[in-house]
């Protein structure tokens, strides 16, 4: 395919063959466009159905809350039954979502769930198609996340309703105590209703943005199909991209090989420099000792750079062999902080460490996790002024470990935040504060986190510090 698309190879063919190749390309692209159009129509229909379903979901949720609040004041079982009736709509949709998350879902269960949620039977196919085939696409993924959060809040609403029901039926409570407890539960119900309203609005907005993106994509595809030159340009761009990827891979392999070759002699240099620095009094003059100290410092900096380059190359080339072992997060955080203790003491930094005491050992790649913590914590130490504050927090939710590293350091300029995870990039204020950085630390953090199937993000304001967040799946 690559030879057929290159101009050089086309010249080697007869005119008839060139014509056949070009016609074949046009035919393949048109088939692609028709299939894409069919997919887009189904997607748009599915989005319309989801937006309509959200309206039913929202209305039923509001009616359920209203009935529950009315029950709190009336104590009439009929009001509680109305609450349960209205709640069947979001519960039906939840049934459909949970079933569709299974590798081999029962489509009868999905259909019954959507119909229980008030959706038209004619829309069930498009609803299922969109979820099953595009749940990883950004707008759908975000909408599902909102939907999941809404279901969690509905579950919480059920819990509050159950407590309220039990309280009102409990004859052992005095009227005053019962009224106080019910009033507290009603307040929580109202707070939950506000949260659900925000999620409902977010769900509709997310799908609305998705439909607009699809409309734009259809327009672009229509324009592309009107020009064979455009198609050939895309083909040439693909060839160029492949060549660039190949060049980048060769470059990465070279960096890896060169780094390995440099590490052995550099280790010897560092060892001799350290030995000279430890010479007893009288062995070296003060000037000689300062030269040796500078030599050792530069050697360590070069060793760190080589370590970073090897980490980058192993992850970029896909040669890293992951090893999953139980990791004690408390011990690991303390170990990384101990490595930074000299710098922390030197700058008189205040360090706050909070690792959930109930957190058991988690199954992760300890080497990669150490690299993530080392880079994030060393950055906080490096770019926080004397007497500043840094904090490390670790806690676990059922399927994830969350790490939060914060500081009140120099922060990241808003105009450069989009580039902060790029290879070899350093923000302007970081360059001014420390001229020896490599610009690889945060790139390595993201690569390591992604390799472990996690996510890393941050918030920051220049002169007000940064907060880096890491979410990692655990087995």
Residue pairs with C-beta under 8 A, 6 or more apart in sequence:
2 239
2 242
3 9
4 10
4 21
5 25
5 232
5 235
5 236
5 238
5 239
6 236
6 239
7 236
10 18
10 21
13 21
22 228
22 232
25 228
25 231
25 232
25 235
26 228
26 231
29 224
29 225
29 231
30 225
33 221
33 222
33 224
33 225
36 221
37 218
37 221
40 214
40 217
40 218
42 126
42 129
42 130
43 130
43 134
43 214
44 211
44 214
44 215
45 123
45 126
46 123
46 126
46 127
46 129
46 130
46 131
47 130
47 207
47 210
47 211
47 214
48 211
49 119
49 120
49 123
49 126
49 127
50 127
50 130
50 143
50 207
51 204
51 207
51 208
52 119
52 123
53 93
53 114
53 117
53 118
53 119
53 123
53 127
54 200
54 203
54 204
54 207
56 89
56 117
56 118
56 119
57 89
57 90
57 93
57 117
57 118
57 150
57 200
58 196
58 197
58 200
60 86
60 87
60 88
60 89
60 90
60 118
61 86
61 87
61 89
61 90
61 154
61 193
61 196
61 200
62 193
63 82
63 86
64 83
64 86
64 87
64 90
64 157
65 157
65 189
65 190
65 192
65 193
67 79
67 80
67 82
67 83
67 86
68 79
68 80
68 83
68 157
68 160
68 161
68 164
68 189
69 186
69 189
69 190
70 76
70 79
70 82
71 79
71 80
71 82
71 83
71 164
71 165
71 168
72 164
72 168
72 182
72 183
72 185
72 186
75 168
80 161
80 165
83 161
87 154
87 157
87 158
88 116
89 116
89 117
89 118
90 117
90 150
90 151
90 154
91 116
91 154
92 112
92 113
92 114
92 115
92 116
92 117
92 118
93 113
93 114
93 116
93 117
93 119
93 147
93 151
94 113
94 151
94 154
95 109
95 112
95 113
95 116
96 109
96 110
96 111
96 113
96 114
96 117
96 127
96 128
97 113
97 131
97 144
97 147
97 148
97 151
99 105
99 106
99 109
99 110
99 113
100 110
100 128
100 131
100 132
100 135
105 132
107 128
110 124
110 128
111 121
111 124
111 128
114 123
114 124
114 127
114 128
115 121
115 124
119 127
130 140
131 140
131 144
134 140
135 141
135 144
137 210
139 206
139 207
139 209
139 210
139 213
140 210
142 206
143 203
143 206
143 207
143 210
146 199
146 202
146 203
146 206
147 203
149 199
150 196
150 199
150 200
150 203
153 192
153 195
153 196
153 199
154 196
156 192
157 189
157 192
157 196
160 185
160 188
160 189
160 192
161 189
163 185
164 182
164 185
164 186
164 189
167 173
167 178
167 181
167 182
167 185
168 178
168 182
170 178
173 181
223 230
224 230
224 231
224 234
225 231
249 316
249 317
252 312
252 313
252 316
252 317
253 313
253 317
255 309
255 312
255 313
256 309
256 310
256 313
256 314
256 317
259 306
259 309
259 310
259 313
260 310
262 302
262 306
263 303
263 306
263 310
266 299
266 302
266 303
266 306
267 303
269 295
269 299
270 296
270 299
270 300
270 303
273 292
273 295
273 296
273 299
274 296
276 284
276 292
277 289
277 292
277 293
277 296
279 289
284 292
301 436
304 438
305 438
308 438
308 440
308 441
308 444
309 440
311 371
311 440
311 444
311 447
311 448
312 423
312 440
312 443
312 444
312 447
313 319
314 320
315 444
315 447
315 448
315 451
316 447
320 451
322 365
322 368
322 451
322 452
323 365
323 366
323 367
324 363
324 364
324 365
324 475
325 363
325 364
325 365
325 366
326 361
326 362
326 363
327 361
327 362
327 363
327 364
327 366
327 369
328 361
329 355
329 359
329 361
329 362
329 394
329 401
330 355
330 359
330 394
332 366
332 369
332 370
332 373
333 353
333 355
333 373
333 392
333 394
334 353
335 370
336 370
336 373
336 374
336 377
337 344
337 351
337 353
337 377
337 392
339 374
340 377
340 378
340 381
343 378
343 381
343 382
344 351
344 381
344 390
347 381
347 384
347 385
347 386
347 387
347 388
348 386
348 387
349 381
349 384
349 386
349 387
349 388
349 389
349 390
350 387
350 388
350 389
350 390
351 389
351 390
351 391
351 392
352 389
352 390
352 391
352 392
353 391
353 392
353 393
354 391
354 392
354 393
354 394
354 395
355 392
355 393
355 394
355 395
356 394
356 395
356 396
359 394
359 395
359 396
359 401
362 396
362 401
362 474
363 474
363 475
364 401
364 452
364 472
364 474
365 451
365 452
368 448
368 451
368 452
369 448
369 452
369 472
371 444
371 445
371 448
372 403
372 445
372 448
372 449
372 456
372 470
373 392
373 403
373 405
375 441
375 442
375 444
375 445
376 403
376 405
376 445
376 468
376 470
377 390
377 392
377 405
378 441
379 441
379 442
380 390
380 405
380 406
380 407
380 409
380 466
381 390
382 433
382 434
382 437
383 407
383 409
383 410
383 430
383 433
383 434
383 466
384 390
384 407
384 408
384 409
384 410
384 465
385 409
385 410
388 407
388 408
388 409
389 407
389 408
390 405
390 406
390 407
390 408
390 409
391 404
391 405
391 406
391 407
392 403
392 404
392 405
393 402
393 403
393 404
393 405
393 406
394 401
394 402
394 403
394 404
395 401
395 402
396 402
396 474
399 473
399 474
400 454
400 471
400 472
400 473
400 474
401 471
401 472
401 474
402 469
402 470
402 471
403 469
403 470
403 471
403 472
404 467
404 468
404 469
404 470
405 467
405 468
405 470
406 465
406 466
406 467
406 468
407 465
407 466
408 464
408 465
409 465
409 466
410 429
410 430
410 433
410 462
410 463
410 465
411 429
411 460
411 461
411 462
411 463
411 464
411 465
411 466
412 420
412 427
412 429
412 458
412 460
412 462
412 466
413 427
413 428
413 429
413 462
414 461
414 462
416 425
416 427
416 428
417 458
417 460
419 425
420 427
420 442
420 458
421 442
421 443
421 445
421 446
421 456
422 443
423 439
423 440
423 443
424 438
424 439
424 440
424 443
425 439
425 443
426 437
426 439
429 462
430 437
431 437
445 456
445 468
445 470
446 456
449 455
449 456
449 470
449 472
450 456
452 472
452 473
453 472
453 473
454 470
454 471
454 472
454 473
455 470
455 471
456 468
456 469
456 470
456 471
457 468
457 469
458 466
458 467
458 468
458 469
459 466
459 467
460 466
460 467
